[in-house]
Amino acid sequence: KLISKIDSAIRRIEDGTYGYCEATGEPIGLRRLEARPTATLSLEAQERHERKERTLRDD
């Protein structure tokens, strides 16, 4: 699974979309990318996604 995430990150580097949030199109913070180079969502978008996921799981 990690290899597929790395491959995806490399494709995003090649097509110029690396470092931008897939949900909002805004830049992903450098600290987040340093901590998780394969991140596809900004910290805020990831937190929203996790809250929504928790809500759906709790229902």
mmCIF file as Biopython writes it, N, C-alpha, C and O atoms, coordinates in Angstrom:
data_model
#
loop_
_atom_site.group_PDB
_atom_site.id
_atom_site.type_symbol
_atom_site.label_atom_id
_atom_site.label_alt_id
_atom_site.label_comp_id
_atom_site.label_asym_id
_atom_site.label_entity_id
_atom_site.label_seq_id
_atom_site.pdbx_PDB_ins_code
_atom_site.Cartn_x
_atom_site.Cartn_y
_atom_site.Cartn_z
_atom_site.occupancy
_atom_site.B_iso_or_equiv
_atom_site.auth_seq_id
_atom_site.auth_asym_id
_atom_site.pdbx_PDB_model_num
ATOM 1   N N  . LYS A ? 1  ? 0.829   -1.192 0.000   1.0 0.0 1  A 1 
ATOM 2   C CA . LYS A ? 1  ? 0.000   0.000  0.000   1.0 0.0 1  A 1 
ATOM 3   C C  . LYS A ? 1  ? 0.877   1.260  0.000   1.0 0.0 1  A 1 
ATOM 4   O O  . LYS A ? 1  ? 0.580   2.232  -0.694  1.0 0.0 1  A 1 
ATOM 5   N N  . LEU A ? 2  ? 1.944   1.230  0.775   1.0 0.0 2  A 1 
ATOM 6   C CA . LEU A ? 2  ? 2.838   2.385  0.823   1.0 0.0 2  A 1 
ATOM 7   C C  . LEU A ? 2  ? 3.496   2.621  -0.529  1.0 0.0 2  A 1 
ATOM 8   O O  . LEU A ? 2  ? 3.650   3.766  -0.955  1.0 0.0 2  A 1 
ATOM 9   N N  . ILE A ? 3  ? 3.884   1.548  -1.204  1.0 0.0 3  A 1 
ATOM 10  C CA . ILE A ? 3  ? 4.514   1.693  -2.516  1.0 0.0 3  A 1 
ATOM 11  C C  . ILE A ? 3  ? 3.553   2.352  -3.497  1.0 0.0 3  A 1 
ATOM 12  O O  . ILE A ? 3  ? 3.971   3.186  -4.300  1.0 0.0 3  A 1 
ATOM 13  N N  . SER A ? 4  ? 2.278   1.993  -3.445  1.0 0.0 4  A 1 
ATOM 14  C CA . SER A ? 4  ? 1.318   2.626  -4.353  1.0 0.0 4  A 1 
ATOM 15  C C  . SER A ? 4  ? 1.145   4.101  -4.010  1.0 0.0 4  A 1 
ATOM 16  O O  . SER A ? 4  ? 0.941   4.917  -4.909  1.0 0.0 4  A 1 
ATOM 17  N N  . LYS A ? 5  ? 1.222   4.464  -2.726  1.0 0.0 5  A 1 
ATOM 18  C CA . LYS A ? 5  ? 1.138   5.872  -2.334  1.0 0.0 5  A 1 
ATOM 19  C C  . LYS A ? 5  ? 2.364   6.641  -2.809  1.0 0.0 5  A 1 
ATOM 20  O O  . LYS A ? 5  ? 2.253   7.792  -3.231  1.0 0.0 5  A 1 
ATOM 21  N N  . ILE A ? 6  ? 3.528   6.011  -2.743  1.0 0.0 6  A 1 
ATOM 22  C CA . ILE A ? 6  ? 4.761   6.641  -3.222  1.0 0.0 6  A 1 
ATOM 23  C C  . ILE A ? 6  ? 4.688   6.827  -4.740  1.0 0.0 6  A 1 
ATOM 24  O O  . ILE A ? 6  ? 5.034   7.889  -5.256  1.0 0.0 6  A 1 
ATOM 25  N N  . ASP A ? 7  ? 4.236   5.789  -5.451  1.0 0.0 7  A 1 
ATOM 26  C CA . ASP A ? 7  ? 4.081   5.897  -6.906  1.0 0.0 7  A 1 
ATOM 27  C C  . ASP A ? 7  ? 3.127   7.029  -7.267  1.0 0.0 7  A 1 
ATOM 28  O O  . ASP A ? 7  ? 3.373   7.777  -8.212  1.0 0.0 7  A 1 
ATOM 29  N N  . SER A ? 8  ? 2.045   7.150  -6.517  1.0 0.0 8  A 1 
ATOM 30  C CA . SER A ? 8  ? 1.075   8.210  -6.752  1.0 0.0 8  A 1 
ATOM 31  C C  . SER A ? 8  ? 1.708   9.584  -6.510  1.0 0.0 8  A 1 
ATOM 32  O O  . SER A ? 8  ? 1.479   10.521 -7.276  1.0 0.0 8  A 1 
ATOM 33  N N  . ALA A ? 9  ? 2.500   9.698  -5.448  1.0 0.0 9  A 1 
ATOM 34  C CA . ALA A ? 9  ? 3.181   10.971 -5.157  1.0 0.0 9  A 1 
ATOM 35  C C  . ALA A ? 9  ? 4.148   11.329 -6.281  1.0 0.0 9  A 1 
ATOM 36  O O  . ALA A ? 9  ? 4.246   12.495 -6.664  1.0 0.0 9  A 1 
ATOM 37  N N  . ILE A ? 10 ? 4.854   10.349 -6.808  1.0 0.0 10 A 1 
ATOM 38  C CA . ILE A ? 10 ? 5.784   10.593 -7.914  1.0 0.0 10 A 1 
ATOM 39  C C  . ILE A ? 10 ? 5.015   11.071 -9.147  1.0 0.0 10 A 1 
ATOM 40  O O  . ILE A ? 10 ? 5.465   11.983 -9.840  1.0 0.0 10 A 1 
ATOM 41  N N  . ARG A ? 11 ? 3.861   10.461 -9.425  1.0 0.0 11 A 1 
ATOM 42  C CA . ARG A ? 11 ? 3.043   10.910 -10.561 1.0 0.0 11 A 1 
ATOM 43  C C  . ARG A ? 11 ? 2.585   12.349 -10.359 1.0 0.0 11 A 1 
ATOM 44  O O  . ARG A ? 11 ? 2.569   13.138 -11.305 1.0 0.0 11 A 1 
ATOM 45  N N  . ARG A ? 12 ? 2.211   12.694 -9.118  1.0 0.0 12 A 1 
ATOM 46  C CA . ARG A ? 12 ? 1.780   14.067 -8.833  1.0 0.0 12 A 1 
ATOM 47  C C  . ARG A ? 12 ? 2.942   15.049 -8.995  1.0 0.0 12 A 1 
ATOM 48  O O  . ARG A ? 12 ? 2.739   16.180 -9.437  1.0 0.0 12 A 1 
ATOM 49  N N  . ILE A ? 13 ? 4.149   14.628 -8.642  1.0 0.0 13 A 1 
ATOM 50  C CA . ILE A ? 13 ? 5.331   15.478 -8.860  1.0 0.0 13 A 1 
ATOM 51  C C  . ILE A ? 13 ? 5.496   15.715 -10.360 1.0 0.0 13 A 1 
ATOM 52  O O  . ILE A ? 13 ? 5.717   16.844 -10.799 1.0 0.0 13 A 1 
ATOM 53  N N  . GLU A ? 14 ? 5.388   14.643 -11.137 1.0 0.0 14 A 1 
ATOM 54  C CA . GLU A ? 14 ? 5.578   14.740 -12.586 1.0 0.0 14 A 1 
ATOM 55  C C  . GLU A ? 14 ? 4.523   15.605 -13.258 1.0 0.0 14 A 1 
ATOM 56  O O  . GLU A ? 14 ? 4.827   16.335 -14.202 1.0 0.0 14 A 1 
ATOM 57  N N  . ASP A ? 15 ? 3.275   15.529 -12.774 1.0 0.0 15 A 1 
ATOM 58  C CA . ASP A ? 15 ? 2.221   16.319 -13.436 1.0 0.0 15 A 1 
ATOM 59  C C  . ASP A ? 15 ? 1.999   17.684 -12.784 1.0 0.0 15 A 1 
ATOM 60  O O  . ASP A ? 15 ? 1.116   18.437 -13.194 1.0 0.0 15 A 1 
ATOM 61  N N  . GLY A ? 16 ? 2.803   17.995 -11.767 1.0 0.0 16 A 1 
ATOM 62  C CA . GLY A ? 16 ? 2.758   19.330 -11.170 1.0 0.0 16 A 1 
ATOM 63  C C  . GLY A ? 16 ? 1.688   19.537 -10.119 1.0 0.0 16 A 1 
ATOM 64  O O  . GLY A ? 16 ? 1.440   20.672 -9.712  1.0 0.0 16 A 1 
ATOM 65  N N  . THR A ? 17 ? 1.042   18.460 -9.667  1.0 0.0 17 A 1 
ATOM 66  C CA . THR A ? 17 ? -0.002  18.619 -8.655  1.0 0.0 17 A 1 
ATOM 67  C C  . THR A ? 17 ? 0.457   18.243 -7.252  1.0 0.0 17 A 1 
ATOM 68  O O  . THR A ? 17 ? -0.312  18.352 -6.297  1.0 0.0 17 A 1 
ATOM 69  N N  . TYR A ? 18 ? 1.700   17.802 -7.122  1.0 0.0 18 A 1 
ATOM 70  C CA . TYR A ? 18 ? 2.213   17.425 -5.791  1.0 0.0 18 A 1 
ATOM 71  C C  . TYR A ? 18 ? 2.226   18.650 -4.881  1.0 0.0 18 A 1 
ATOM 72  O O  . TYR A ? 18 ? 2.629   19.740 -5.285  1.0 0.0 18 A 1 
ATOM 73  N N  . GLY A ? 19 ? 1.780   18.446 -3.658  1.0 0.0 19 A 1 
ATOM 74  C CA . GLY A ? 19 ? 1.814   19.530 -2.682  1.0 0.0 19 A 1 
ATOM 75  C C  . GLY A ? 19 ? 0.528   20.334 -2.631  1.0 0.0 19 A 1 
ATOM 76  O O  . GLY A ? 19 ? 0.420   21.298 -1.873  1.0 0.0 19 A 1 
ATOM 77  N N  . TYR A ? 20 ? -0.451  19.934 -3.443  1.0 0.0 20 A 1 
ATOM 78  C CA . TYR A ? 20 ? -1.744  20.614 -3.434  1.0 0.0 20 A 1 
ATOM 79  C C  . TYR A ? 20 ? -2.827  19.654 -2.967  1.0 0.0 20 A 1 
ATOM 80  O O  . TYR A ? 20 ? -2.845  18.485 -3.351  1.0 0.0 20 A 1 
ATOM 81  N N  . CYS A ? 21 ? -3.715  20.153 -2.148  1.0 0.0 21 A 1 
ATOM 82  C CA . CYS A ? 21 ? -4.797  19.357 -1.571  1.0 0.0 21 A 1 
ATOM 83  C C  . CYS A ? 21 ? -5.756  18.892 -2.657  1.0 0.0 21 A 1 
ATOM 84  O O  . CYS A ? 21 ? -6.203  19.695 -3.476  1.0 0.0 21 A 1 
ATOM 85  N N  . GLU A ? 22 ? -6.073  17.610 -2.670  1.0 0.0 22 A 1 
ATOM 86  C CA . GLU A ? 22 ? -7.013  17.073 -3.644  1.0 0.0 22 A 1 
ATOM 87  C C  . GLU A ? 22 ? -8.436  17.571 -3.405  1.0 0.0 22 A 1 
ATOM 88  O O  . GLU A ? 22 ? -9.231  17.626 -4.344  1.0 0.0 22 A 1 
ATOM 89  N N  . ALA A ? 23 ? -8.770  17.933 -2.174  1.0 0.0 23 A 1 
ATOM 90  C CA . ALA A ? 23 ? -10.126 18.373 -1.847  1.0 0.0 23 A 1 
ATOM 91  C C  . ALA A ? 23 ? -10.337 19.856 -2.125  1.0 0.0 23 A 1 
ATOM 92  O O  . ALA A ? 23 ? -11.401 20.255 -2.598  1.0 0.0 23 A 1 
ATOM 93  N N  . THR A ? 24 ? -9.335  20.666 -1.836  1.0 0.0 24 A 1 
ATOM 94  C CA . THR A ? 24 ? -9.527  22.122 -1.922  1.0 0.0 24 A 1 
ATOM 95  C C  . THR A ? 24 ? -8.684  22.793 -3.003  1.0 0.0 24 A 1 
ATOM 96  O O  . THR A ? 24 ? -8.990  23.907 -3.428  1.0 0.0 24 A 1 
ATOM 97  N N  . GLY A ? 25 ? -7.630  22.123 -3.444  1.0 0.0 25 A 1 
ATOM 98  C CA . GLY A ? 25 ? -6.723  22.723 -4.414  1.0 0.0 25 A 1 
ATOM 99  C C  . GLY A ? 25 ? -5.715  23.675 -3.784  1.0 0.0 25 A 1 
ATOM 100 O O  . GLY A ? 25 ? -4.843  24.206 -4.472  1.0 0.0 25 A 1 
ATOM 101 N N  . GLU A ? 26 ? -5.832  23.889 -2.485  1.0 0.0 26 A 1 
ATOM 102 C CA . GLU A ? 26 ? -4.909  24.768 -1.765  1.0 0.0 26 A 1 
ATOM 103 C C  . GLU A ? 26 ? -3.592  24.027 -1.503  1.0 0.0 26 A 1 
ATOM 104 O O  . GLU A ? 26 ? -3.572  22.798 -1.448  1.0 0.0 26 A 1 
ATOM 105 N N  . PRO A ? 27 ? -2.499  24.772 -1.341  1.0 0.0 27 A 1 
ATOM 106 C CA . PRO A ? 27 ? -1.223  24.127 -1.029  1.0 0.0 27 A 1 
ATOM 107 C C  . PRO A ? 27 ? -1.278  23.384 0.314   1.0 0.0 27 A 1 
ATOM 108 O O  . PRO A ? 27 ? -1.892  23.850 1.273   1.0 0.0 27 A 1 
ATOM 109 N N  . ILE A ? 28 ? -0.633  22.238 0.356   1.0 0.0 28 A 1 
ATOM 110 C CA . ILE A ? 28 ? -0.488  21.478 1.598   1.0 0.0 28 A 1 
ATOM 111 C C  . ILE A ? 28 ? 0.724   22.070 2.309   1.0 0.0 28 A 1 
ATOM 112 O O  . ILE A ? 28 ? 1.751   22.320 1.678   1.0 0.0 28 A 1 
ATOM 113 N N  . GLY A ? 29 ? 0.615   22.293 3.604   1.0 0.0 29 A 1 
ATOM 114 C CA . GLY A ? 29 ? 1.700   22.898 4.363   1.0 0.0 29 A 1 
ATOM 115 C C  . GLY A ? 29 ? 2.986   22.085 4.307   1.0 0.0 29 A 1 
ATOM 116 O O  . GLY A ? 29 ? 2.969   20.854 4.292   1.0 0.0 29 A 1 
ATOM 117 N N  . LEU A ? 30 ? 4.095   22.805 4.275   1.0 0.0 30 A 1 
ATOM 118 C CA . LEU A ? 30 ? 5.401   22.162 4.190   1.0 0.0 30 A 1 
ATOM 119 C C  . LEU A ? 30 ? 5.650   21.215 5.358   1.0 0.0 30 A 1 
ATOM 120 O O  . LEU A ? 30 ? 6.200   20.130 5.172   1.0 0.0 30 A 1 
ATOM 121 N N  . ARG A ? 31 ? 5.250   21.619 6.556   1.0 0.0 31 A 1 
ATOM 122 C CA . ARG A ? 31 ? 5.463   20.741 7.727   1.0 0.0 31 A 1 
ATOM 123 C C  . ARG A ? 31 ? 4.709   19.432 7.559   1.0 0.0 31 A 1 
ATOM 124 O O  . ARG A ? 31 ? 5.219   18.375 7.931   1.0 0.0 31 A 1 
ATOM 125 N N  . ARG A ? 32 ? 3.490   19.485 6.997   1.0 0.0 32 A 1 
ATOM 126 C CA . ARG A ? 32 ? 2.714   18.257 6.770   1.0 0.0 32 A 1 
ATOM 127 C C  . ARG A ? 32 ? 3.416   17.386 5.729   1.0 0.0 32 A 1 
ATOM 128 O O  . ARG A ? 32 ? 3.519   16.172 5.901   1.0 0.0 32 A 1 
ATOM 129 N N  . LEU A ? 33 ? 3.896   17.999 4.658   1.0 0.0 33 A 1 
ATOM 130 C CA . LEU A ? 33 ? 4.579   17.217 3.625   1.0 0.0 33 A 1 
ATOM 131 C C  . LEU A ? 33 ? 5.889   16.634 4.138   1.0 0.0 33 A 1 
ATOM 132 O O  . LEU A ? 33 ? 6.282   15.538 3.739   1.0 0.0 33 A 1 
ATOM 133 N N  . GLU A ? 34 ? 6.560   17.359 5.015   1.0 0.0 34 A 1 
ATOM 134 C CA . GLU A ? 34 ? 7.789   16.804 5.610   1.0 0.0 34 A 1 
ATOM 135 C C  . GLU A ? 34 ? 7.459   15.607 6.481   1.0 0.0 34 A 1 
ATOM 136 O O  . GLU A ? 34 ? 8.194   14.619 6.485   1.0 0.0 34 A 1 
ATOM 137 N N  . ALA A ? 35 ? 6.359   15.687 7.221   1.0 0.0 35 A 1 
ATOM 138 C CA . ALA A ? 35 ? 5.965   14.593 8.109   1.0 0.0 35 A 1 
ATOM 139 C C  . ALA A ? 35 ? 5.363   13.419 7.336   1.0 0.0 35 A 1 
ATOM 140 O O  . ALA A ? 35 ? 5.559   12.259 7.698   1.0 0.0 35 A 1 
ATOM 141 N N  . ARG A ? 36 ? 4.625   13.737 6.263   1.0 0.0 36 A 1 
ATOM 142 C CA . ARG A ? 36 ? 3.951   12.705 5.477   1.0 0.0 36 A 1 
ATOM 143 C C  . ARG A ? 36 ? 4.062   13.084 3.992   1.0 0.0 36 A 1 
ATOM 144 O O  . ARG A ? 36 ? 3.153   13.707 3.443   1.0 0.0 36 A 1 
ATOM 145 N N  . PRO A ? 37 ? 5.162   12.711 3.349   1.0 0.0 37 A 1 
ATOM 146 C CA . PRO A ? 37 ? 5.390   13.111 1.959   1.0 0.0 37 A 1 
ATOM 147 C C  . PRO A ? 37 ? 4.329   12.615 0.976   1.0 0.0 37 A 1 
ATOM 148 O O  . PRO A ? 37 ? 4.206   13.169 -0.117  1.0 0.0 37 A 1 
ATOM 149 N N  . THR A ? 38 ? 3.570   11.595 1.335   1.0 0.0 38 A 1 
ATOM 150 C CA . THR A ? 38 ? 2.546   11.071 0.434   1.0 0.0 38 A 1 
ATOM 151 C C  . THR A ? 38 ? 1.179   11.704 0.672   1.0 0.0 38 A 1 
ATOM 152 O O  . THR A ? 38 ? 0.190   11.267 0.083   1.0 0.0 38 A 1 
ATOM 153 N N  . ALA A ? 39 ? 1.105   12.724 1.526   1.0 0.0 39 A 1 
ATOM 154 C CA . ALA A ? 39 ? -0.173  13.365 1.847   1.0 0.0 39 A 1 
ATOM 155 C C  . ALA A ? 39 ? -0.842  13.914 0.593   1.0 0.0 39 A 1 
ATOM 156 O O  . ALA A ? 39 ? -0.187  14.503 -0.267  1.0 0.0 39 A 1 
ATOM 157 N N  . THR A ? 40 ? -2.153  13.714 0.502   1.0 0.0 40 A 1 
ATOM 158 C CA . THR A ? 40 ? -2.915  14.245 -0.625  1.0 0.0 40 A 1 
ATOM 159 C C  . THR A ? 40 ? -3.923  15.288 -0.167  1.0 0.0 40 A 1 
ATOM 160 O O  . THR A ? 40 ? -4.553  15.951 -0.991  1.0 0.0 40 A 1 
ATOM 161 N N  . LEU A ? 41 ? -4.076  15.433 1.149   1.0 0.0 41 A 1 
ATOM 162 C CA . LEU A ? 41 ? -5.012  16.400 1.711   1.0 0.0 41 A 1 
ATOM 163 C C  . LEU A ? 41 ? -4.278  17.334 2.660   1.0 0.0 41 A 1 
ATOM 164 O O  . LEU A ? 41 ? -3.338  16.929 3.344   1.0 0.0 41 A 1 
ATOM 165 N N  . SER A ? 42 ? -4.712  18.582 2.694   1.0 0.0 42 A 1 
ATOM 166 C CA . SER A ? 42 ? -4.173  19.513 3.682   1.0 0.0 42 A 1 
ATOM 167 C C  . SER A ? 42 ? -4.571  19.022 5.067   1.0 0.0 42 A 1 
ATOM 168 O O  . SER A ? 42 ? -5.455  18.176 5.202   1.0 0.0 42 A 1 
ATOM 169 N N  . LEU A ? 43 ? -3.930  19.543 6.073   1.0 0.0 43 A 1 
ATOM 170 C CA . LEU A ? 43 ? -4.250  19.140 7.438   1.0 0.0 43 A 1 
ATOM 171 C C  . LEU A ? 43 ? -5.722  19.391 7.740   1.0 0.0 43 A 1 
ATOM 172 O O  . LEU A ? 43 ? -6.387  18.536 8.325   1.0 0.0 43 A 1 
ATOM 173 N N  . GLU A ? 44 ? -6.231  20.546 7.351   1.0 0.0 44 A 1 
ATOM 174 C CA . GLU A ? 44 ? -7.628  20.885 7.628   1.0 0.0 44 A 1 
ATOM 175 C C  . GLU A ? 44 ? -8.577  19.942 6.895   1.0 0.0 44 A 1 
ATOM 176 O O  . GLU A ? 44 ? -9.557  19.476 7.476   1.0 0.0 44 A 1 
ATOM 177 N N  . ALA A ? 45 ? -8.296  19.659 5.634   1.0 0.0 45 A 1 
ATOM 178 C CA . ALA A ? 45 ? -9.145  18.748 4.856   1.0 0.0 45 A 1 
ATOM 179 C C  . ALA A ? 45 ? -9.082  17.338 5.424   1.0 0.0 45 A 1 
ATOM 180 O O  . ALA A ? 45 ? -10.095 16.639 5.454   1.0 0.0 45 A 1 
ATOM 181 N N  . GLN A ? 46 ? -7.909  16.910 5.873   1.0 0.0 46 A 1 
ATOM 182 C CA . GLN A ? 46 ? -7.766  15.579 6.471   1.0 0.0 46 A 1 
ATOM 183 C C  . GLN A ? 46 ? -8.573  15.492 7.761   1.0 0.0 46 A 1 
ATOM 184 O O  . GLN A ? 46 ? -9.225  14.479 8.016   1.0 0.0 46 A 1 
ATOM 185 N N  . GLU A ? 47 ? -8.534  16.541 8.574   1.0 0.0 47 A 1 
ATOM 186 C CA . GLU A ? 47 ? -9.298  16.546 9.814   1.0 0.0 47 A 1 
ATOM 187 C C  . GLU A ? 47 ? -10.789 16.483 9.524   1.0 0.0 47 A 1 
ATOM 188 O O  . GLU A ? 47 ? -11.516 15.760 10.205  1.0 0.0 47 A 1 
ATOM 189 N N  . ARG A ? 48 ? -11.264 17.233 8.515   1.0 0.0 48 A 1 
ATOM 190 C CA . ARG A ? 48 ? -12.681 17.175 8.128   1.0 0.0 48 A 1 
ATOM 191 C C  . ARG A ? 48 ? -13.055 15.779 7.674   1.0 0.0 48 A 1 
ATOM 192 O O  . ARG A ? 48 ? -14.106 15.257 8.046   1.0 0.0 48 A 1 
ATOM 193 N N  . HIS A ? 49 ? -12.190 15.175 6.868   1.0 0.0 49 A 1 
ATOM 194 C CA . HIS A ? 49 ? -12.426 13.818 6.374   1.0 0.0 49 A 1 
ATOM 195 C C  . HIS A ? 49 ? -12.538 12.822 7.530   1.0 0.0 49 A 1 
ATOM 196 O O  . HIS A ? 49 ? -13.430 11.974 7.539   1.0 0.0 49 A 1 
ATOM 197 N N  . GLU A ? 50 ? -11.634 12.929 8.501   1.0 0.0 50 A 1 
ATOM 198 C CA . GLU A ? 50 ? -11.648 12.016 9.643   1.0 0.0 50 A 1 
ATOM 199 C C  . GLU A ? 50 ? -12.888 12.226 10.511  1.0 0.0 50 A 1 
ATOM 200 O O  . GLU A ? 50 ? -13.467 11.258 11.002  1.0 0.0 50 A 1 
ATOM 201 N N  . ARG A ? 51 ? -13.303 13.491 10.705  1.0 0.0 51 A 1 
ATOM 202 C CA . ARG A ? 51 ? -14.523 13.750 11.479  1.0 0.0 51 A 1 
ATOM 203 C C  . ARG A ? 51 ? -15.733 13.143 10.778  1.0 0.0 51 A 1 
ATOM 204 O O  . ARG A ? 51 ? -16.579 12.519 11.417  1.0 0.0 51 A 1 
ATOM 205 N N  . LYS A ? 52 ? -15.811 13.326 9.475   1.0 0.0 52 A 1 
ATOM 206 C CA . LYS A ? 52 ? -16.930 12.772 8.708   1.0 0.0 52 A 1 
ATOM 207 C C  . LYS A ? 52 ? -16.918 11.254 8.784   1.0 0.0 52 A 1 
ATOM 208 O O  . LYS A ? 52 ? -17.966 10.630 8.951   1.0 0.0 52 A 1 
ATOM 209 N N  . GLU A ? 53 ? -15.739 10.659 8.664   1.0 0.0 53 A 1 
ATOM 210 C CA . GLU A ? 53 ? -15.594 9.212  8.741   1.0 0.0 53 A 1 
ATOM 211 C C  . GLU A ? 53 ? -16.055 8.690  10.102  1.0 0.0 53 A 1 
ATOM 212 O O  . GLU A ? 53 ? -16.753 7.679  10.184  1.0 0.0 53 A 1 
ATOM 213 N N  . ARG A ? 54 ? -15.652 9.395  11.177  1.0 0.0 54 A 1 
ATOM 214 C CA . ARG A ? 54 ? -16.066 9.001  12.526  1.0 0.0 54 A 1 
ATOM 215 C C  . ARG A ? 54 ? -17.577 9.101  12.699  1.0 0.0 54 A 1 
ATOM 216 O O  . ARG A ? 54 ? -18.195 8.227  13.307  1.0 0.0 54 A 1 
ATOM 217 N N  . THR A ? 55 ? -18.168 10.159 12.167  1.0 0.0 55 A 1 
ATOM 218 C CA . THR A ? 55 ? -19.607 10.359 12.259  1.0 0.0 55 A 1 
ATOM 219 C C  . THR A ? 55 ? -20.337 9.239  11.551  1.0 0.0 55 A 1 
ATOM 220 O O  . THR A ? 55 ? -21.304 8.696  12.085  1.0 0.0 55 A 1 
ATOM 221 N N  . LEU A ? 56 ? -19.890 8.884  10.358  1.0 0.0 56 A 1 
ATOM 222 C CA . LEU A ? 56 ? -20.540 7.809  9.615   1.0 0.0 56 A 1 
ATOM 223 C C  . LEU A ? 56 ? -20.372 6.471  10.315  1.0 0.0 56 A 1 
ATOM 224 O O  . LEU A ? 56 ? -21.286 5.646  10.299  1.0 0.0 56 A 1 
ATOM 225 N N  . ARG A ? 57 ? -19.233 6.245  10.921  1.0 0.0 57 A 1 
ATOM 226 C CA . ARG A ? 57 ? -18.959 4.982  11.613  1.0 0.0 57 A 1 
ATOM 227 C C  . ARG A ? 57 ? -19.803 4.874  12.881  1.0 0.0 57 A 1 
ATOM 228 O O  . ARG A ? 57 ? -20.230 3.782  13.256  1.0 0.0 57 A 1 
ATOM 229 N N  . ASP A ? 58 ? -20.043 6.012  13.542  1.0 0.0 58 A 1 
ATOM 230 C CA . ASP A ? 58 ? -20.795 6.006  14.788  1.0 0.0 58 A 1 
ATOM 231 C C  . ASP A ? 58 ? -22.299 5.825  14.577  1.0 0.0 58 A 1 
ATOM 232 O O  . ASP A ? 58 ? -23.015 5.441  15.502  1.0 0.0 58 A 1 
ATOM 233 N N  . ASP A ? 59 ? -22.777 6.101  13.366  1.0 0.0 59 A 1 
ATOM 234 C CA . ASP A ? 59 ? -24.220 5.976  13.082  1.0 0.0 59 A 1 
ATOM 235 C C  . ASP A ? 59 ? -24.684 4.551  13.018  1.0 0.0 59 A 1 
ATOM 236 O O  . ASP A ? 59 ? -25.866 4.296  12.789  1.0 0.0 59 A 1 
#
